Amino acid sequence: MKRFARGLVNAVCMLMLVAGMAAIPEANAQQGQTIRLRIGGPHTPEAAAWVKLLQDIFIRDVKADSAKAGHNVEFVEAWGGSVTKMSEASSAVQGRLLDISYVTYPAEVSKFPLHNFHYWLPFGNGDPVITYRATKAVYDEFPILTQTLEQKYGQKLLGITTVQDYGVVSTFPVQSLTDIKGHRLGGVGPMMDYVRFAGGVPVATGMPEMYMNLQTRVTDGHLILPQAIVGLRMWEVAKHWTIAQFGSTCPHGLSINLDTWKSLPPAVQTAMQRAADNWAEALAKNAKETEQSDLQKWRQNGGTVSTLSQAEREKWAAMFPANYVAERTKKVDDAGLPGTKVMASYLKHLERLGYKSPRKWDLDAK
């Protein structure tokens, strides 16, 4: 009933947003006029820390700092998939259905193959702050990651999200790889190789569908984050959480329609970029600081927590072909993008910050 009610609210929000579009003035307001911006995405604030912190930090700071410069900025919010699905966010921003949203790169991998470089590395770094710092260094080193959004999809990248270390939520306990075999596990596209190589049945599906899929037994588990299983009350449909240390990633890019951006007063642009920088930094720290408290909440609500042993992780990593990383970087290279160079840079920055891989990966495709 609660999920039906949430869906009804989302539908009403969508109708209100669309109906009100004609009444929302363009963003190129003069000083003293109101600037109204449409912001939204496929996840809810309860399930996704990046959405909650957009409300608590980004929106708050843009409004406050713009007001200091004499500009009144208001946001029309539409979360939980009421306007855009995970696979459609870049189109929603490009078509100005939303002025601001976040692109989920693994859900739009055909448009953003290079931006998915985190997912080419099995059992990546588990510390979100290290992941964020290494990723930011890669973005600084390769402007194409920003230019792609502007030149091909008409939007400006404002910041990137960082999420917690991926694990497995399931209806069955996972103590070893043999427990995975034959089970249907969901997750975003690039994560499905973990399931495939362990003998499971991969089901490509995102966080918004996770609860319903487990409740209806479309899936037996999901590769996801501690924040999500707590925010979505997953203990109601699946009791087991396995710390697998698949790695922390930066799966989203916060972006604004380029025409909207160009129409904003310079003071609002400055306020917005500063707010986005603060949001991205705070999100990485939040991901690191809340993981243990999230798992404590999980336990308090009847969930179990187990840790996959280092031996099992190494065994799982060994199931990936030796040229696994190289094949993925070469595929992106063949599309005219610097896949191998980006991965080499990411590994360099991760290792500089202390990351140690359970397996040595060759970047030369054989």
PyMOL commands that set and color helices and strands:
alter all, ss='L'
color gray80, all
select helices_A, chain A and resi 2-23+49-68+86-94+105-108+114-120+128-141+144-153+177-179+189-197+207-215+226-231+234-236+258-263+266-289+291-300+310-318+324-334+339-352
alter helices_A, ss='H'
color red, helices_A
select strands_A, chain A and resi 34-40+72-78+100-104+155-160+167-170+184-187+201-204+221-224+240-243+252-257+304-307
alter strands_A, ss='S'
color yellow, strands_A
deselect
rebuild
show_as cartoon
